[in-house]
Amino acid sequence: MKSWILLLAALAASAEPLAKINEIGYPKMLAAQKGKVVLVDFWATWCVPCRKEMPELAKLEAKLRARGLVVIPISADEP
């Protein structure tokens, strides 16, 4: 558990500020990534497999960011 908290903190430090997203904002968010490969990951803190995959997704994004990969994690914890 400690490692994913540190990972999220590191991602937060280097990422854009968190924003709420809805059905209208989602297509706009994707359109802002034009020309990039986008991996959208819906996850939740209560989902054990989600928490296990988060460090791997962060590593993948760090490795392929220069080639245009963007990982967008969307939390399912809040409405």
C-alpha positions as CSV (number, residue, x, y, z in Angstrom):
1,M,0.0,0.0,0.0
2,K,2.8,2.4,0.8
3,S,4.3,2.1,-2.7
4,W,1.2,3.1,-4.5
5,I,0.7,6.1,-2.2
6,L,4.3,7.2,-3.0
7,L,3.6,6.6,-6.7
8,L,0.4,8.6,-6.7
9,A,2.3,11.4,-4.9
10,A,5.0,11.4,-7.6
11,L,2.5,11.4,-10.4
12,A,0.6,14.2,-8.7
13,A,3.8,16.3,-8.4
14,S,4.6,16.0,-12.1
15,A,1.0,16.0,-13.5
16,E,-1.6,18.7,-14.2
17,P,-3.9,19.6,-11.3
18,L,-6.7,17.1,-10.7
19,A,-10.0,18.1,-12.2
20,K,-13.5,16.7,-12.0
21,I,-14.7,15.2,-15.3
22,N,-18.2,14.5,-16.6
23,E,-19.8,13.3,-19.8
24,I,-19.3,16.7,-21.4
25,G,-15.7,17.2,-20.3
26,Y,-14.5,13.7,-21.2
27,P,-14.4,14.2,-25.0
28,K,-12.7,17.6,-24.5
29,M,-10.1,16.0,-22.3
30,L,-9.4,13.4,-24.9
31,A,-9.3,15.9,-27.7
32,A,-6.6,17.9,-25.8
33,Q,-4.4,14.8,-26.3
34,K,-4.6,14.9,-30.1
35,G,-1.6,13.1,-31.7
36,K,-0.8,11.1,-28.6
37,V,-1.5,7.5,-27.6
38,V,-4.0,7.7,-24.7
39,L,-4.6,5.0,-22.1
40,V,-7.6,5.8,-20.0
41,D,-7.6,3.8,-16.8
42,F,-10.7,3.7,-14.6
43,W,-9.7,2.7,-11.1
44,A,-10.7,2.9,-7.4
45,T,-8.8,2.9,-4.2
46,W,-10.9,0.0,-2.9
47,C,-10.0,-2.1,-6.0
48,V,-7.0,-4.3,-5.1
49,P,-6.2,-5.2,-8.7
50,C,-6.4,-1.5,-9.7
51,R,-3.9,-0.5,-6.9
52,K,-1.6,-3.3,-8.0
53,E,-1.6,-2.2,-11.7
54,M,-1.0,1.5,-10.9
55,P,2.8,1.3,-10.4
56,E,3.1,-0.6,-13.7
57,L,1.1,1.9,-15.6
58,A,3.2,4.7,-14.1
59,K,6.4,2.9,-15.2
60,L,4.9,2.3,-18.7
61,E,4.0,6.0,-19.1
62,A,7.5,7.1,-17.9
63,K,9.1,4.8,-20.4
64,L,7.0,5.8,-23.3
65,R,6.1,9.4,-22.6
66,A,8.7,10.7,-25.1
67,R,7.0,8.5,-27.8
68,G,3.6,10.1,-27.0
69,L,2.0,7.9,-24.4
70,V,-0.3,9.6,-21.9
71,V,-2.0,7.6,-19.1
72,I,-5.1,9.2,-17.7
73,P,-6.3,7.6,-14.5
74,I,-9.9,8.3,-13.6
75,S,-11.0,7.5,-10.1
76,A,-14.3,5.8,-9.6
77,D,-14.2,6.6,-5.9
78,E,-16.3,9.8,-6.2
79,P,-19.5,10.4,-8.1
